[in-house]
Amino acid sequence: MAEFVLGCVQLGLAYGAANRTGKPSHAAALRLLRRAVASGIQTYDVARAYGDAEDRLGEALSDCPVGIITKLSPLSTIPDDASADQAVMAVEASIVASREALRRNRLDCLLLHRAAHRTLWAGAAWQRLLDYRSEGVITRLGISAQSAVEAEAALADPDVQHIQMPFNLLDWRWGRVLALCAARPDVTVHVRSVFLQGLLAANDAALWPSIETVDAVAVVTAIGALVRDLYRDSAADLCLAYVRGQAEIHGLVIGLETEEQLEANLALFAKPPLSAAECAIVKAALPCLPEQILNPALWPKT
């Protein structure tokens, strides 16, 4: 289960286009996390911005020898022209809050939730995080990228040790980034949005946002044909197997909110990934879609 990184956003927020159960209760979230540990999942992804997910994670796993990746506060109240001292104070407050919520003195891995914060405020926020790393408060540092430009800039920084980015079988934007990742074997690469907020696994075109240039029915049909032709069990199986077939990717962040979803994903991770030849078949069979559908932040508001 080393590739399976449990995404915890749904444990703190009602999140995801295909989420029909909402945020789980406190007791249900703790059961889910403890069951995940018992199933062999070793890495958990969370953030200050994910509601009370850090608190739930800390309560459930404080005594467990697992890795936790958290993200700095988005610092949305700190303007771009704030002083370096203001930025540093906000960083320190976020780190204190994460350590307290997670019940850990040392943070295994800390990512910038906003990649731009690596250079904003004359680099003061990033430098404070580097100081924390030198002091042993943070073990590894990295960024959560929203765009290929952000990812490429981060990979040029030798202090970046971890990168997380969206990636799935429809997302054509990351080819150069993955090539750069191959040249940085010291960087751990995790990807999110493997199911595009659940759309790709749901097999239901009605769930897709209405975008004039996107034929959701055609995409869902094409994915169904690939499932059949490549002898996969489902669209979810195909999505996971494709991403796991990319040699540069070390972990897949999969969010879920029920124990049933956990068991289903554990079963999928037990299956083999696609081969390089099969990945090429997938890439050739699917359309090149606009970024408006690949980036959920650009979806029309409903």
Helices and strands as residue ranges (DSSP letters): E 4-7, H 9-12, H 26-38, E 43-45, H 53-61, E 67-71, H 84-102, E 107-112, G 115-118, G 121-123, H 124-135, E 138-144, H 148-155, E 162-166, H 175-182, E 188-192, H 199-202, G 205-207, H 216-229, H 235-244, E 251-255, H 259-269, H 276-285, H 291-294, G 296-298
